[in-house]
Amino acid sequence: MNSIKRLAGIIWIILGPLAIYFLLQTAISEITKKPGIDTIIQWGVFVVVFFPIAIGFILFGLYALQGHYDHLPENSNQIDDYDSTAI
């Protein structure tokens, strides 16, 4: 199961930059088709909101690849036992 998590981490790392690329490509395409202020504001908001989400994809994949999700706690008592300095 841990190897599947690490493979999924690689997929998330690839999906992050792809999402950013397609988001910016679509935003530029839509703004050039209809260069009004409403279109610029709309796509500006989309980029500002979804850019950090795409960065989160990359970080999530990086943590999965590094093995931070290899052992997940089964109950709330195990959360206190987790060594936070290992990160």
C-alpha positions in Angstrom: 0.0 0.0 0.0 2.9 2.4 0.7 4.2 1.9 -2.8 0.8 2.9 -4.2 0.9 6.0 -2.0 4.3 6.9 -3.3 3.2 6.3 -6.9 0.2 8.5 -6.3 2.6 11.2 -4.9 4.4 11.2 -8.2 1.1 11.6 -10.0 0.1 14.6 -7.8 3.5 16.2 -8.4 2.9 16.0 -12.1 -0.7 17.1 -11.9 0.3 20.4 -10.0 2.3 22.0 -12.8 -0.1 20.6 -15.5 -3.0 22.3 -13.7 -1.1 25.6 -13.5 -0.1 25.4 -17.2 -3.7 24.7 -18.4 -5.1 27.3 -16.0 -2.8 30.0 -17.3 -3.2 28.9 -20.9 -7.0 29.0 -20.7 -7.0 32.3 -18.9 -4.8 33.9 -21.5 -6.9 32.4 -24.3 -10.2 33.6 -22.8 -8.8 37.1 -22.1 -7.6 37.5 -25.7 -10.9 36.3 -27.1 -12.9 38.9 -25.1 -10.6 41.5 -23.6 -13.1 43.2 -21.4 -12.5 44.2 -17.8 -15.1 41.6 -16.6 -13.2 38.8 -18.3 -9.9 40.0 -16.9 -11.4 40.1 -13.4 -13.1 36.7 -13.7 -10.0 34.9 -14.9 -7.8 36.8 -12.4 -9.9 35.5 -9.6 -9.8 32.0 -11.0 -6.0 32.1 -11.2 -5.6 33.6 -7.7 -7.9 30.9 -6.2 -6.7 27.8 -8.1 -2.9 28.6 -8.2 -2.4 27.8 -4.5 -4.6 24.7 -4.9 -2.2 23.5 -7.6 0.8 24.3 -5.4 -1.0 22.2 -2.7 -1.1 19.3 -5.2 2.6 19.5 -5.5 3.2 19.6 -1.8 0.8 16.8 -1.1 2.6 14.6 -3.7 6.0 15.5 -2.3 4.9 14.5 1.2 3.5 11.2 -0.1 6.7 10.6 -2.1 8.8 11.2 1.1 6.7 8.7 3.0 4.8 11.0 5.4 1.6 9.1 4.8 3.1 5.6 5.3 1.6 5.2 8.7 -1.7 7.0 9.4 -3.1 7.1 13.0 -6.0 4.7 13.6 -7.4 6.6 16.5 -7.0 10.0 18.2 -4.7 8.7 20.9 -2.0 7.9 18.3 -2.0 11.6 17.1 -0.3 12.7 20.3 2.4 10.0 19.9 3.3 11.2 16.4 6.8 12.7 16.2 6.3 16.1 14.6 10.1 16.7 14.5 10.4 14.0 11.9 9.2 16.4 9.2 
